[in-house]
Amino acid sequence: MSLFSKAQLRDYSFNADDRVFSAGMFQSLPEYQSFPDEYYHEYSRINRFGMFTLAGWSVMNIGTGVYFQSKTTLSALHYLWQGNVYWNVVNLGLASVSIVSSGMNKKHDYTFQQIIRKQHQTEKLFLLNTGLDVAYIFAGLYLNERAAQHDTDGKLAGYGTALMFQGSFLLLFDAAMYVAHRLHARHKLDPVIEKLNFIE
């Protein structure tokens, strides 16, 4: 049984592929008025946990990288630690911006339509990131291959190994973030959409 009459449904549009429909529909349902805020709260919690994890990983790699880089001579191992430092300075910057941004965005007033779009964009972002992570790993393999013929001081081998190491971590990280967001949507967002039971 549909939640809405045919007359009501004619006033709203829904695109199943894009998961986008009029936010006004939910605004007319008292039982769903708090849903966007509740959903976004958990969505933000997942993101913040992920960014704190990335920041922690970055700080650990910067600290160990600086220490061991100072303890090694110019060699593949030296450039491995150096590459880890450079890579994670960027990671720490990105994670910090995301954490600060989420902290400043505590007050929000998202519609149901915006929640769906935000969820969809986030899932696509982490899927895209996993593809980039694989590219980083292959770039590291390429540098190691080049090192066998053109590396005299170990720089190519060290940076290549750092790329593979950091790319592998980011692949696991981005895949885990995608799964966390997809499970959240599957348990909370998808059932609500199904309950709307649209008819043509």
N, C-alpha and C positions, 0 to 999 in steps of 0.2 A: 504494500500500500504506500503510495507516494505521500511525502510530507506536505506537498503543495498541490493545489488544484491546477487544472490546465490553464485557467485564466491567470493564476499567479505565475506559472512557469513561463507564460508568454512575455512576461515583463522582465525576464532575466535571460542572460545568455551564458552558455557553458561550452567550453572547448576541452574535451577529454584529453586530447593530445598535449596541450599546453598546460593543463590543470589550472586554467584561469576562468573565473566566473565572477559575476558581480558581487562585490562586498556587501551591497545593500541587502542581499538575501539573508546573510547571517545577522545583519543588524536588526532584522525584523524578528529574530528568534531569541527570546530572552535566555533560553538555556545554553545558547552558544555565544553570548555576548562576551564572556570572559575567556573564551577559548584562545583567541589570538595572543593575549597577554600571557596566559599559562603556557602555551606552546612556545612562545618566544623565550620565556624564562629558561626552559629546559634547553632549547636550541643554543642560547647564549652560554649556558653552563657547559655544554659539550665543547663549544668553541674555546671558551676560556681555559678549560682543562687541557685541551690540545695545545694552546699557545703557551701555557705555563710549562707543559712537558717539553715543547720545542725550546723554550728559553732555558730550561734547566739543562737540556742536552747541550745547548750552545755554550753556556757558561762552563760546563764541565770540559768540553773540548777546547775552549779557549785557554782555560787554566792549565790543563795537561799539555796542550800544544806549546804554550809559551815556556813552560818548565822544561819539557824534554827537548825542545828546539835549542834551548840554551846549553843543553848537556851533550849535544851531538855536533860533530863536524859537518862540513858541507858534503852531504851524501843523500842517497834516496830517502833514508830514514829522517834526516833533517828536514827535507822538503815535504815529507809526509806530514810531519807535525806542523810545519809552516802552512801547508795547504789547509789543514784542519782549522787552524786559527782564522785564516782569511775567510774560509767558507762560513764559519760560524759567527763571525762578526756580522755578516750580512743576515744570517738567520736570526740572530739576537735582535738586530734592528727591526726586522719585519715582525717578529713575535712581540716586541715591546710596543710597537705602533698599534698592533691589533689589540693588545691588552689594555692600553690606555684608551683607545677608541671605544672599546666595549664598556669600559668603566664610565666614560662620559655619556654613554647612550643608555643610561639606566631608565630614563623617562622616555617612553615610546608609546605610540598609539597606532599600531599597525592594524590594518584591516585584514580580513581573512584572505582576500585576494593577494595582498602584499606578502603574507606569510607563505602562501603557496609558491609565489615567484621566488622569494628569498630561499626557500628550501630547495627548489629546483636549481637555482643558480649555484648554490653551495655544493650540491651533489656534482654538478657539472665541473665546478672548479677543482674539486679534489680528484675527479677522474682525469681531468686534463693534467693535473700535477703529477699523477702516477705515470703518465706518458712521458713527461719531462724528466722524471726521475730515472726511467729506463734509458733515456737519451744520455743522462749524466753518466750512468754506468758504462754505456758503450763508448762514450767519449774517454772515460778513464782507461778502458781496454785499449782504445786506439793509441793513447799516449804511451801506455806500457809497450805496445807493439813498436811504436816509433823509437822508444828508448833503447830497444835492443840494437838499433842501428846508428842512432844519432845522439845518444845520451853520453856525455862525458863526465858530468858532475852529479848525475843522479836526479836532476831537477824534473825531467819528464816522467821518470819512474815514480818519484815521490808524489808529484802532483796527480799523476794518473791513479795511483793507489788511493790518494785522498778523495778523488772524485768518485771512485767506485765505492769506497767506504761510506762517504756521506750520502751518495745517491741511494745506496742500499737502505740506509736508515730512513731517508725521506720516503722511499717507496713503501716501507712498512708503515711509517707515520701517516702518509696520505691515504693509504688503503684502509688503515684503522679508522681514520676520521670519516672517510666515506661510509664505511660499514656502520659506524656509530650514528651518523645522521640518517642513513637509510633505515636502520632499525627503529629509530625514534619516529620517523615519518610513518613507517609501516604500522607501528602500534598505536600512534596517536592521530596522525593526519589522514591516512588512507581510509580508516574505518569511518571517519566523519564524512568524508566525501562520498563513500559508498552509501551511507545512510540517507543522503539527500535523494537518492533514487530518482534521478531525473528521467523524464519521459520526453520523447520527441513530439 
